[in-house]
Amino acid sequence: MIECILESILKEEPIVVKIQGSDPSEKMKIANELLARLAGVDIHAIRTGTIKKEEWPKITRAAAKLSEANVYFSEDDEPILDPNIQKVIEYKPS
């Protein structure tokens, strides 16, 4: 699922990620994973705050890319109203 979202970000395609359930921590987990993958930084360093000084520029660039990306998180039952969005991913937390 993360790979599919990353592909859409890199292609600058809009995408909706539908999350089953309403736990906001799931959105944060996905966002952290995307940030780590885009930055090329270990996810554990992001989760624990043990980011090395030389990794910060990578994280800053990745965060800028994410902030401009057309990635929308939606609850499971919300309709998709934007006709420009062609890609929808269903995410079921484990």
N, C-alpha and C positions, 0 to 999 in steps of 0.2 A: 504494500500500500504506500509506504513512504517513497519508494522508487517512482511510482506513478505520479505522486504529487510533485516530486522533484522534476520529473520530466516535463510536467505542465509549467512549472515555474521557469525552467530553462527555455522553454519554447514560448514563454509569455502568453500562455493560454489560460483563460479563466477556468476555475475548477471549484466545485462544491464538495466538501467532505461532510457527509451526513453521519453524525455520531448517535448511536443508539444509547439511550439513557441520558441523564442530565448532569453527570459528574464533570464539573469544570476542570478537574485535574487531567482528564483525558485530552482536552485541547492543549493544555500546557505540555503534556508528554509529547504530543505530536509536534508542537512548535519547537521544543527543545531538540528533538531528533532531527527536524529539518534544519535547524540552525547548526547543529553539529556536523551534519552531512555536507551542507553547503560550505561550511568553513574548513572542513577537513580536520576537525578537532574531535578528540575523544569525547563521547557523550558523558562519560563518567566525570571528566573534568568540569563540564558544564553543570552537571547535577550537584557536584560537591563543592563547586566554587574554587577548584584548584587549577585554574587556568594560568598558564605560563605567560610571562610578559610578551614574548614574541608571538603568541597566539591571538592577542587582542586585536591587532589589525585585521586578521582573517575573520574574526567573529564580528567585528564592526562592519566589514564589507558584506558578510552574509546577512546580518541583521538589516542592512539597507536594502539588499535584494528582496528579503522577505517582506519588508514593509511596503515595497512597491508591487509585490506579487498579487495577482488576482485569485487568492485562495480564500474561500469563504467557508466558515464552519456553520453547520446547521443542525438543529435537532432532528431527530428521526421523522417527525410528523410535519415539519414545516414544508410548504410547497416552494418550488423554485420558480420565481417570477421573472427572472432575467432571461430573455430568449437568446442572449449571446453565450450563455453557459451551455456548453455541449457535453462536458465531462462531469460526472457525478460518481463519487466513490462512497460506498457504504462501509462504515467502520464499526465493528462490534468489539467493544473492550473485552479482554479476556478475564 
